[in-house]
Structures are given as structure tokens and as C-alpha cells.
Amino acid sequence: MDCNTTLYRVHEFAELAGVTVRALHHYDRLGLLKPTARTDARHRLYSDRDLARLEQIVVLKFIGLPLGEIRDLLHDHVHEDFAVADALARQQRVLAAKRDRINHTILAIAQAERSLRSAGRPDWTEFSHIIQEVEMQSNAEWSKKYYSPEAKVKVEERRARWSPELQEQVSRDWAQLFGDIEAALGEDPASTRARALADRWCKLVEGFTGGDPEIQKGLNAMYADQPNWPAESRARFQIKPEIQEFIVKAMRARV
């Protein structure tokens, strides 16, 4: 090590870099950012070169790369340019989809405002569209953790095309299907009626996933974790156990 190298203790380095000590400890454990040296008492010491690497980590994390991918990327400089370009393109698509959803909400609010000014009273249909737009965005946020980075991009792109009118229709279709399944709970899951219900179920699911296996994988992970959903989402989207059990049996019978 160069004798002129300035070394910083972990608290000093955290303050210099604008990150928490906890984050530095986490990056060390992951092998993302190892300190340049340690004191005799095993305290971490960081250098200016570590600051440059930390800047890379922060930028790559911001553009959407998971920490594990960042670690592999920084250890493999051969593919660095390609991976960064791919991450930038992926993040650009995600942000564009978010922008489109926000624009949908702005348009719904503008339409509600025009109706209010022209009619002198609120059009509750327009206001319901605003509520649905906001709820769609809220639901998108908490469910993100279940999807891979690639699936997140695809979900965002599909949601950008998901209008309040389509949401209303899909909600009606699911409500009708749940009612029909409840009415058929006494049936043999292998019956023609049960298989038809399973076909409708698959068609509605495919309307969200687009038949993409990565999105389906994330959706499966989300529904497997129903007890940990936000309370409001559990109340609105949780499927009754008896319906889920019946449709699983009907799906198996289709194979």
C-alpha cells in the first residue's frame, strides 16, 4: 500500500460517502466492497479507491441491478459495459411505464375536473377512475418484491396499457368466476363444468401475465405469501381457501 494513501475509519468513510455504516457493513458481508485494510483491532479502514468503487455500486443499484448482480459485474470487467447498458435500458423501460401510469392518472383527474366545471357537480364515474388509477399504482409498489428484475420490467410495461375500464371489466370477470366456482364447490373437480371453470381461470391469469413464465413465477410467489400481504390488499385480493383448493384440483384434472 502507498504510504501516502489516506485511510478512513468506517464512520468517517460513511460520512464522506453519504451512506450509512450499516450499508458499508452489508456490502462487506456480500463481498461488494471490502475495506482496503484493517487495524490491529480489526476495525475497517477505507481508501479513496474504495470511494470510487462505492460510487459504482450506488449508480448500478440506482439503475436497477440487484446487489448480487452488481458484485458479479464488478468482479467481471469483461462484460461490464454490456451489463450496464442492459441495466440502463431495463431501468429506462420501467421509468417509461411508470410515467405512462402517472399520465393516465393525470388525464383522469383532468377529465374529472372538466366534468365538474361543465356540470357544476361531480361525476362520480370519473372520480372512481381516479381511485382505480391510484390503487393500481399502489398495488404495483408492494408486489414488486416478488418479481425478478426482468419480470418487473415486463409487468410495468403491461400495466402501462392497463386502463381503468379494463380493470373494471377484469374485476367483474373475476367476481363472476369466483361466484360460479362457489356454486360448483360440490362438483367433482374432474367434471366438465369444473374444467371449464379452470379454463376461465387460466384465461384471466394469462390476461395479466401475457403467458410470460417469468411473470407467472412472480405471481405464484406473491400468492404463496398471502399472509404477509398488506391488510388492504388481503381484504381485496385474497382468494377464499375453498375456492383456491377447488380450482387447484380442477387444474390438476385438466392435465
Backbone bond lengths (Angstrom), bond angles and torsions (degrees), N, CA, C in turn:
res aa  C-N    CA-C-N  psi(-1)  N-CA   C-N-CA  omega(-1)  CA-C   N-CA-C  phi
1 M - - - 1.459 - - 1.521 109.79 -
2 D 1.321 116.98 139.08 1.463 122.43 177.34 1.528 109.32 -62.85
3 C 1.343 116.68 130.35 1.460 120.84 -178.68 1.526 111.94 -64.41
4 N 1.338 116.57 -20.45 1.455 120.12 -179.28 1.529 112.82 -89.78
5 T 1.338 116.40 0.17 1.459 120.29 -179.68 1.527 110.40 -67.48
6 T 1.328 115.69 129.50 1.465 120.19 176.87 1.516 108.94 -83.47
7 L 1.325 115.35 129.54 1.455 120.87 179.12 1.523 109.81 -113.68
8 Y 1.339 114.70 142.36 1.453 120.46 -177.53 1.526 109.34 -121.45
9 R 1.322 116.13 137.50 1.452 119.46 170.98 1.521 108.58 -70.33
10 V 1.328 116.39 162.67 1.457 120.66 -169.27 1.530 112.20 -58.47
11 H 1.339 118.63 -40.81 1.459 120.22 179.61 1.538 111.25 -66.79
12 E 1.327 116.55 -38.37 1.456 120.79 178.23 1.529 110.60 -65.55
13 F 1.323 114.95 -43.21 1.463 119.72 -178.34 1.529 110.70 -67.48
14 A 1.328 116.70 -39.85 1.462 120.59 179.06 1.522 110.22 -61.46
15 E 1.344 116.75 -43.14 1.461 120.66 179.61 1.524 110.66 -66.37
16 L 1.326 116.78 -40.37 1.460 121.58 179.37 1.522 111.05 -63.80
17 A 1.324 115.86 -40.96 1.466 120.93 -174.35 1.527 112.82 -86.49
18 G 1.323 117.44 -16.07 1.460 119.57 -179.12 1.509 113.41 77.46
19 V 1.345 116.91 29.57 1.464 121.92 176.38 1.520 108.16 -124.20
20 T 1.330 116.48 173.42 1.454 120.14 179.10 1.525 110.51 -89.65
21 V 1.315 115.84 155.51 1.463 120.93 174.30 1.528 109.79 -60.72
22 R 1.325 114.81 -37.49 1.473 119.78 179.22 1.529 110.70 -59.57
23 A 1.339 116.59 -41.47 1.465 119.99 179.31 1.520 110.93 -63.85
24 L 1.329 117.25 -40.86 1.467 120.94 178.37 1.525 111.24 -62.89
25 H 1.325 116.43 -43.04 1.464 119.75 177.01 1.526 110.70 -60.87
26 H 1.347 115.85 -40.59 1.470 120.52 -179.51 1.531 110.69 -65.43
27 Y 1.330 117.20 -43.60 1.459 120.71 179.02 1.528 111.02 -64.38
28 D 1.321 116.46 -34.08 1.477 120.62 177.45 1.522 109.84 -65.38
29 R 1.335 116.52 -47.03 1.469 120.43 -179.34 1.528 111.55 -61.00
30 L 1.338 116.36 -36.57 1.469 120.56 -179.30 1.529 113.01 -78.36
31 G 1.326 116.22 -9.71 1.466 118.97 -176.49 1.510 112.75 79.79
32 L 1.335 116.40 15.56 1.463 120.57 -179.75 1.527 111.45 -80.09
33 L 1.322 115.38 -42.33 1.456 120.18 -176.23 1.525 108.83 -143.29
34 K 1.327 115.62 95.21 1.456 121.33 177.73 1.528 108.88 -86.09
35 P 1.332 119.13 138.13 1.471 120.27 177.73 1.520 111.05 -63.55
36 T 1.326 115.48 150.59 1.467 120.55 -179.68 1.523 111.60 -62.44
37 A 1.313 116.63 -35.63 1.470 120.26 -177.05 1.526 109.06 -155.02
38 R 1.327 114.19 175.78 1.460 120.66 175.45 1.524 108.69 -136.84
39 T 1.312 115.72 152.05 1.463 120.27 176.07 1.524 108.70 -76.77
40 D 1.327 115.34 174.05 1.472 119.60 176.62 1.517 111.36 -59.64
41 A 1.320 116.07 -27.39 1.468 120.68 179.36 1.534 111.62 -90.05
42 R 1.342 116.93 11.77 1.464 124.81 176.34 1.531 113.23 71.17
43 H 1.322 118.66 19.47 1.457 121.10 174.81 1.532 109.41 -76.51
44 R 1.312 116.88 141.69 1.455 122.30 -177.58 1.526 111.48 -70.56
45 L 1.331 115.48 141.45 1.460 122.59 174.96 1.528 108.75 -128.99
46 Y 1.324 115.90 129.79 1.467 121.35 -176.51 1.523 110.55 -116.12
47 S 1.333 115.31 154.73 1.465 121.33 -179.11 1.528 110.28 -119.39
48 D 1.329 116.35 176.09 1.461 120.95 176.75 1.524 111.07 -62.99
49 R 1.331 116.88 -32.05 1.463 119.98 177.77 1.531 110.49 -64.45
50 D 1.341 116.30 -35.21 1.459 120.14 176.29 1.524 110.95 -65.12
51 L 1.327 115.98 -33.16 1.465 119.95 178.58 1.529 110.04 -64.50
52 A 1.318 117.31 -40.05 1.463 120.82 178.44 1.527 110.57 -63.06
53 R 1.321 116.24 -41.78 1.471 119.43 178.78 1.534 110.69 -66.59
54 L 1.327 115.93 -38.77 1.463 119.79 178.61 1.524 110.69 -62.24
55 E 1.324 116.54 -38.70 1.465 120.00 177.43 1.525 110.67 -60.13
56 Q 1.343 116.63 -40.84 1.461 120.35 176.84 1.521 110.95 -61.15
57 I 1.324 116.02 -43.99 1.463 120.64 -178.82 1.524 110.62 -61.30
58 V 1.328 115.74 -46.60 1.472 120.33 -177.76 1.522 110.76 -62.36
59 V 1.338 117.19 -42.97 1.465 120.63 -179.60 1.521 110.76 -65.23
60 L 1.329 117.07 -46.69 1.465 120.76 -178.85 1.527 111.27 -64.43
61 K 1.322 116.23 -36.89 1.462 119.57 176.94 1.525 110.46 -65.45
62 F 1.332 116.59 -40.63 1.468 120.80 -179.19 1.521 111.70 -63.23
63 I 1.336 117.31 -37.39 1.467 118.89 -176.86 1.522 112.37 -84.14
64 G 1.333 117.03 4.65 1.452 118.71 168.23 1.512 117.56 112.12
65 L 1.324 119.55 3.79 1.460 120.12 179.71 1.529 110.23 -81.47
66 P 1.328 118.14 133.85 1.463 120.96 172.69 1.531 109.50 -65.82
67 L 1.328 116.64 156.46 1.464 120.75 -176.31 1.521 111.96 -60.40
68 G 1.338 116.59 -36.98 1.467 119.10 179.38 1.516 111.95 -62.19
69 E 1.337 116.94 -40.40 1.464 121.06 178.42 1.527 110.71 -68.10
70 I 1.352 115.98 -37.51 1.457 119.36 179.20 1.523 110.31 -63.06
71 R 1.313 116.44 -42.26 1.466 120.47 179.01 1.522 110.50 -59.83
72 D 1.333 116.44 -48.12 1.463 119.90 -179.85 1.521 110.85 -63.68
73 L 1.334 115.84 -39.56 1.456 120.38 -179.04 1.526 111.47 -62.95
74 L 1.323 117.59 -45.88 1.457 121.10 -177.53 1.528 111.95 -71.69
75 H 1.331 116.05 -19.67 1.467 119.56 176.10 1.520 111.76 -87.36
76 D 1.333 116.32 -13.35 1.468 120.74 -176.08 1.522 108.42 -128.23
77 H 1.305 117.11 85.32 1.461 121.48 -174.75 1.530 112.29 -71.33
78 V 1.351 118.08 -13.83 1.469 120.39 -177.86 1.517 110.52 -62.55
79 H 1.367 116.22 -40.91 1.460 120.29 -175.99 1.524 112.02 -101.89
80 E 1.315 118.11 13.57 1.466 121.27 -173.02 1.521 112.25 -60.74
81 D 1.353 117.59 -49.73 1.453 120.03 -176.24 1.521 111.32 -60.75
82 F 1.335 116.50 -42.30 1.457 120.70 -178.71 1.521 110.72 -64.77
83 A 1.343 117.53 -45.41 1.456 120.91 -177.16 1.516 111.66 -65.42
84 V 1.325 116.96 -40.21 1.460 120.02 179.25 1.529 109.97 -65.83
85 A 1.326 116.78 -43.84 1.466 120.28 178.69 1.521 110.90 -60.80
86 D 1.330 116.73 -40.93 1.458 121.32 178.81 1.523 110.57 -64.45
87 A 1.338 116.50 -42.70 1.466 120.82 179.79 1.524 110.73 -64.79
88 L 1.333 116.63 -40.73 1.463 120.26 178.77 1.527 111.02 -62.92
89 A 1.321 116.34 -43.46 1.461 120.01 179.43 1.521 110.91 -64.39
90 R 1.334 115.62 -40.44 1.462 120.61 179.55 1.525 110.69 -63.72
91 Q 1.339 116.44 -45.51 1.456 120.32 -179.71 1.522 110.95 -66.03
92 Q 1.318 116.55 -35.33 1.463 119.98 178.12 1.524 110.49 -62.22
93 R 1.330 117.16 -41.20 1.468 120.32 179.51 1.522 110.94 -66.32
94 V 1.342 116.64 -40.08 1.464 120.15 178.79 1.528 110.47 -62.44
95 L 1.338 116.50 -47.09 1.463 120.33 -178.59 1.529 111.19 -65.78
96 A 1.335 116.91 -36.78 1.463 120.11 178.14 1.523 110.69 -63.99
97 A 1.345 116.26 -39.75 1.460 120.15 178.42 1.529 110.76 -66.42
98 K 1.340 116.61 -39.74 1.465 119.90 176.88 1.528 110.32 -62.62
99 R 1.332 115.28 -43.33 1.463 119.73 179.02 1.521 110.50 -59.04
100 D 1.334 117.15 -41.59 1.462 120.60 -179.62 1.530 110.96 -63.90
101 R 1.361 116.53 -39.65 1.467 119.31 178.74 1.523 110.96 -65.75
102 I 1.331 116.73 -40.96 1.467 120.45 178.12 1.521 109.74 -63.85
103 N 1.336 116.56 -40.32 1.463 119.89 178.28 1.529 111.26 -62.26
104 H 1.348 116.82 -38.45 1.464 120.37 176.56 1.523 110.03 -59.46
105 T 1.335 116.68 -43.29 1.462 121.04 -179.36 1.522 110.62 -65.77
106 I 1.336 116.82 -42.86 1.463 120.66 178.80 1.532 110.69 -60.83
107 L 1.324 116.71 -42.41 1.467 120.35 179.13 1.521 111.10 -64.26
108 A 1.341 116.76 -39.90 1.467 119.93 179.19 1.527 110.73 -64.08
109 I 1.335 116.22 -41.07 1.464 120.38 178.40 1.534 110.43 -65.24
110 A 1.334 116.77 -42.58 1.465 120.62 179.47 1.522 110.92 -62.41
111 Q 1.333 116.84 -40.47 1.461 120.63 179.20 1.523 110.79 -65.41
112 A 1.332 116.19 -40.76 1.470 120.17 178.21 1.524 110.62 -64.37
113 E 1.331 116.77 -38.84 1.464 121.06 179.16 1.531 110.61 -65.65
114 R 1.338 117.18 -43.15 1.471 120.44 178.43 1.530 111.02 -61.76
115 S 1.335 116.03 -41.69 1.467 119.76 179.72 1.516 110.82 -64.09
116 L 1.325 115.82 -40.11 1.460 120.51 -179.76 1.530 111.03 -64.82
117 R 1.338 116.94 -41.74 1.466 120.85 -178.69 1.532 111.51 -69.32
118 S 1.326 116.43 -39.92 1.469 119.21 -176.00 1.528 112.50 -77.76
119 A 1.332 116.56 -38.06 1.472 120.29 -176.21 1.526 112.76 -93.65
120 G 1.325 116.79 -17.73 1.462 119.50 -179.29 1.512 113.23 77.49
121 R 1.310 116.98 3.45 1.467 121.23 177.09 1.529 108.11 -149.64
122 P 1.329 116.78 155.40 1.472 118.93 -175.87 1.523 112.98 -69.99
123 D 1.312 115.22 142.50 1.464 122.12 171.51 1.526 106.53 -94.95
124 W 1.339 116.04 105.45 1.467 119.16 -171.67 1.529 111.79 -68.43
125 T 1.322 117.76 -20.50 1.470 119.81 174.60 1.519 110.44 -65.32
126 E 1.340 115.54 -42.63 1.470 119.58 178.67 1.519 110.79 -64.94
127 F 1.342 116.23 -40.51 1.459 119.03 179.76 1.532 111.13 -66.60
128 S 1.318 116.97 -33.42 1.465 118.88 177.61 1.521 110.74 -66.18
129 H 1.338 117.92 -32.46 1.464 121.55 176.16 1.527 110.62 -63.95
130 I 1.337 116.11 -41.00 1.466 119.50 177.79 1.523 110.23 -61.14
131 I 1.324 115.82 -46.54 1.474 120.09 -179.23 1.522 110.19 -59.77
132 Q 1.321 116.81 -42.92 1.462 120.32 -179.41 1.523 111.35 -64.95
133 E 1.333 117.08 -39.45 1.470 119.93 178.44 1.525 110.26 -61.82
134 V 1.335 116.83 -46.23 1.461 120.91 -178.95 1.523 110.49 -64.76
135 E 1.330 116.79 -41.80 1.461 120.22 179.80 1.522 111.14 -64.63
136 M 1.346 116.99 -38.31 1.458 120.26 178.39 1.523 110.61 -61.01
137 Q 1.348 116.67 -41.28 1.454 120.00 179.55 1.520 111.34 -69.62
138 S 1.336 117.24 -38.36 1.461 121.29 178.45 1.525 110.70 -64.22
139 N 1.333 116.23 -43.63 1.463 120.28 179.32 1.523 111.29 -63.58
140 A 1.340 116.09 -33.94 1.460 120.24 -179.03 1.516 110.84 -65.41
141 E 1.333 117.62 -34.74 1.458 120.63 -174.47 1.522 111.88 -69.45
142 W 1.340 118.26 -50.91 1.462 119.01 -173.30 1.533 111.74 -72.15
143 S 1.318 117.51 -24.31 1.463 119.80 -176.51 1.524 113.52 -86.37
144 K 1.342 117.64 -6.22 1.464 120.79 -175.19 1.517 112.95 -59.55
145 K 1.339 117.14 -34.92 1.457 120.53 -172.64 1.525 113.35 -62.60
146 Y 1.323 117.17 -17.06 1.462 120.06 -176.96 1.539 112.82 -85.81
147 Y 1.336 116.64 -9.33 1.460 119.87 -173.90 1.526 111.73 -108.84
148 S 1.309 115.66 147.37 1.461 121.42 173.92 1.528 108.61 -68.18
149 P 1.351 117.97 162.91 1.477 119.38 178.15 1.527 112.52 -55.33
150 E 1.338 116.57 -40.27 1.467 119.78 -179.64 1.522 110.63 -66.26
151 A 1.346 116.19 -41.93 1.465 119.89 -179.36 1.521 111.11 -67.87
152 K 1.338 117.62 -34.55 1.468 120.62 178.93 1.528 110.45 -59.09
153 V 1.317 115.56 -43.19 1.466 119.74 179.50 1.526 110.17 -61.36
154 K 1.319 116.03 -45.58 1.465 120.32 -178.33 1.529 111.17 -65.27
155 V 1.338 116.80 -40.25 1.462 120.42 179.05 1.526 110.34 -64.45
156 E 1.331 116.39 -43.41 1.467 119.89 179.28 1.525 110.82 -61.36
157 E 1.325 116.27 -41.85 1.463 119.84 -179.25 1.529 110.97 -64.62
158 R 1.334 117.10 -38.28 1.453 120.78 179.06 1.525 110.94 -71.17
159 R 1.335 116.10 -38.45 1.463 119.56 179.92 1.529 111.37 -66.07
160 A 1.326 116.39 -30.50 1.466 119.72 179.14 1.534 111.02 -61.62
161 R 1.330 116.23 -24.67 1.469 120.54 179.42 1.527 112.12 -98.64
162 W 1.351 116.02 6.66 1.467 121.32 -173.28 1.529 108.71 -95.64
163 S 1.317 117.68 97.79 1.464 122.14 -175.11 1.530 110.67 -83.21
164 P 1.353 117.87 162.27 1.472 120.34 175.15 1.525 112.43 -58.78
165 E 1.340 116.59 -35.98 1.466 119.41 178.95 1.523 111.06 -63.83
166 L 1.325 115.88 -42.33 1.463 119.92 178.01 1.526 109.94 -65.55
167 Q 1.343 116.70 -39.87 1.458 120.29 178.49 1.529 110.89 -60.89
168 E 1.329 116.57 -41.63 1.464 120.56 177.89 1.526 110.96 -60.08
169 Q 1.326 115.94 -45.09 1.460 120.22 -178.69 1.525 110.79 -65.05
170 V 1.336 116.09 -44.44 1.470 120.12 -179.98 1.525 110.50 -63.33
171 S 1.339 116.75 -41.28 1.466 120.19 178.72 1.523 110.82 -61.57
172 R 1.328 116.47 -41.34 1.474 119.74 177.59 1.523 110.80 -64.54
173 D 1.338 116.32 -41.95 1.468 120.05 -179.38 1.531 111.36 -62.49
174 W 1.349 116.35 -42.38 1.464 119.40 178.86 1.526 110.79 -66.69
175 A 1.336 117.51 -42.78 1.465 120.63 -179.89 1.523 110.31 -60.83
176 Q 1.343 116.54 -42.29 1.459 120.57 178.32 1.526 111.09 -64.21
177 L 1.330 115.99 -41.84 1.460 119.70 -179.81 1.526 111.26 -65.49
178 F 1.341 117.08 -43.81 1.464 119.38 178.03 1.528 110.95 -59.16
179 G 1.346 116.00 -41.33 1.457 119.45 178.50 1.522 111.96 -63.63
180 D 1.326 116.55 -41.47 1.469 120.68 179.97 1.532 110.84 -67.18
181 I 1.326 116.66 -36.07 1.468 119.11 178.88 1.532 110.54 -68.54
182 E 1.334 115.86 -42.30 1.475 118.73 177.89 1.517 111.00 -59.67
183 A 1.319 116.52 -37.48 1.462 120.27 179.49 1.522 111.95 -70.33
184 A 1.344 116.10 -17.34 1.474 120.08 -176.83 1.527 112.92 -107.80
185 L 1.330 117.55 10.50 1.465 119.96 -174.39 1.527 113.32 -60.65
186 G 1.318 117.05 -26.10 1.466 119.80 178.94 1.510 113.76 -82.18
187 E 1.319 117.30 -4.65 1.466 121.95 -177.57 1.527 111.72 -80.28
188 D 1.312 115.76 161.07 1.458 121.91 171.49 1.532 108.47 -69.87
189 P 1.354 118.40 124.13 1.469 120.19 -179.62 1.532 113.53 -59.09
190 A 1.328 116.49 -16.06 1.467 119.77 178.98 1.527 112.14 -93.44
191 S 1.330 116.94 1.92 1.464 120.32 -177.67 1.530 110.99 -71.04
192 T 1.328 114.97 164.52 1.465 120.37 178.37 1.524 111.09 -60.29
193 R 1.327 116.15 -40.47 1.475 120.64 -179.88 1.528 110.82 -63.78
194 A 1.321 116.79 -43.41 1.463 120.56 -179.38 1.528 110.89 -65.62
195 R 1.334 116.68 -40.64 1.461 119.56 179.28 1.528 111.01 -64.63
196 A 1.327 116.27 -35.98 1.468 119.78 177.51 1.537 110.46 -65.44
197 L 1.330 116.73 -38.00 1.466 120.53 176.96 1.532 110.56 -65.36
198 A 1.329 115.56 -39.55 1.466 119.96 177.98 1.528 110.73 -64.80
199 D 1.333 116.73 -37.19 1.469 120.47 177.39 1.527 110.63 -63.42
200 R 1.321 116.68 -42.57 1.473 120.47 178.50 1.532 110.23 -63.60
201 W 1.321 115.45 -40.73 1.475 120.70 179.29 1.536 109.72 -59.43
202 C 1.317 116.03 -49.64 1.469 120.72 -178.51 1.524 111.23 -61.79
203 K 1.323 116.88 -37.64 1.460 120.85 -179.51 1.531 110.59 -65.63
204 L 1.335 116.91 -40.76 1.465 120.43 179.33 1.533 110.92 -68.60
205 V 1.329 116.49 -41.06 1.465 119.49 177.35 1.520 110.40 -62.03
206 E 1.327 115.98 -41.76 1.464 120.43 -179.16 1.534 110.90 -65.79
207 G 1.344 116.80 -26.17 1.457 119.56 175.87 1.518 111.86 -62.23
208 F 1.346 116.41 -28.86 1.464 120.66 176.93 1.522 111.68 -87.96
209 T 1.339 116.97 -45.14 1.465 120.70 -174.64 1.517 113.37 -81.81
210 G 1.345 116.68 -21.47 1.457 119.28 -174.48 1.519 112.22 66.81
211 G 1.340 116.31 17.14 1.461 120.74 -177.79 1.513 113.54 76.69
212 D 1.336 117.46 10.60 1.459 120.70 -178.52 1.527 110.52 -81.92
213 P 1.337 119.11 123.02 1.475 121.02 -176.82 1.518 113.55 -64.90
214 E 1.346 118.24 -30.28 1.469 120.67 179.23 1.525 110.70 -67.96
215 I 1.332 116.78 -41.94 1.469 120.19 177.10 1.526 109.66 -66.95
216 Q 1.332 116.84 -41.15 1.462 120.56 179.03 1.528 111.08 -61.01
217 K 1.316 116.76 -39.84 1.467 121.32 178.59 1.527 110.88 -60.96
218 G 1.340 116.15 -44.28 1.460 119.93 178.44 1.519 111.68 -66.13
219 L 1.331 116.50 -39.72 1.466 121.10 178.90 1.529 110.62 -63.19
220 N 1.331 116.52 -41.38 1.466 120.57 177.51 1.530 111.02 -62.09
221 A 1.349 115.93 -42.65 1.465 120.46 179.55 1.527 110.48 -63.71
222 M 1.334 116.58 -38.54 1.463 120.51 -179.63 1.526 110.64 -64.79
223 Y 1.330 117.49 -45.73 1.463 119.64 -177.65 1.521 112.34 -73.93
224 A 1.326 117.11 -21.20 1.470 119.74 174.93 1.525 111.28 -73.78
225 D 1.335 116.01 -15.11 1.464 121.35 -176.61 1.532 111.46 -111.45
226 Q 1.311 117.73 29.48 1.468 121.69 -175.59 1.528 114.23 -55.05
227 P 1.337 120.61 -37.69 1.479 119.25 179.92 1.531 113.50 -59.88
228 N 1.330 117.53 -22.81 1.471 120.92 -178.07 1.525 113.46 -99.01
229 W 1.314 117.61 9.06 1.460 120.73 176.70 1.527 109.95 -69.09
230 P 1.346 118.17 155.53 1.469 120.03 169.80 1.528 110.00 -57.51
231 A 1.323 116.94 146.31 1.468 121.58 -174.50 1.523 112.10 -55.15
232 E 1.329 117.31 -42.75 1.462 120.67 -178.26 1.525 111.07 -64.33
233 S 1.316 116.50 -39.84 1.467 119.84 -179.66 1.523 111.02 -70.85
234 R 1.340 117.33 -35.95 1.468 119.85 176.32 1.523 109.65 -61.46
235 A 1.334 116.54 -44.10 1.461 120.11 -178.41 1.521 111.62 -63.77
236 R 1.330 115.95 -32.56 1.464 119.05 -174.15 1.520 113.45 -92.13
237 F 1.329 116.89 -36.98 1.467 119.51 -169.39 1.530 114.75 -114.65
238 Q 1.328 117.90 -11.74 1.461 118.31 -176.21 1.525 110.18 -66.54
239 I 1.320 115.34 137.35 1.462 121.41 -177.17 1.524 109.15 -93.18
240 K 1.324 116.65 136.82 1.463 120.41 178.56 1.528 109.52 -58.70
241 P 1.338 117.45 136.56 1.479 120.34 -177.08 1.519 113.12 -55.30
242 E 1.366 116.69 -40.08 1.466 118.85 -177.47 1.525 111.79 -66.96
243 I 1.344 116.99 -33.57 1.467 120.47 176.84 1.519 109.89 -69.05
244 Q 1.335 116.03 -45.07 1.457 120.09 -179.15 1.529 111.17 -63.05
245 E 1.324 115.87 -42.38 1.470 119.66 -179.94 1.527 111.09 -62.83
246 F 1.332 116.34 -43.71 1.464 120.49 -179.58 1.522 111.41 -63.28
247 I 1.346 116.41 -45.45 1.465 118.89 -174.76 1.529 110.51 -70.50
248 V 1.347 117.83 -32.11 1.464 120.18 176.15 1.523 109.66 -63.04
249 K 1.341 117.02 -43.29 1.466 120.99 178.66 1.529 110.61 -64.95
250 A 1.337 116.35 -39.50 1.467 119.84 179.39 1.534 110.92 -66.76
251 M 1.310 116.29 -36.57 1.474 119.23 177.88 1.528 110.92 -65.39
252 R 1.322 115.79 -43.24 1.469 119.40 178.24 1.508 111.15 -61.93
253 A 1.323 116.23 -34.72 1.456 119.78 -179.04 1.512 112.17 -71.44
254 R 1.337 117.13 -21.07 1.462 121.52 178.97 1.520 111.93 -73.30
255 V 1.337 116.64 -24.28 1.466 120.39 -174.24 1.512 110.90 -74.22
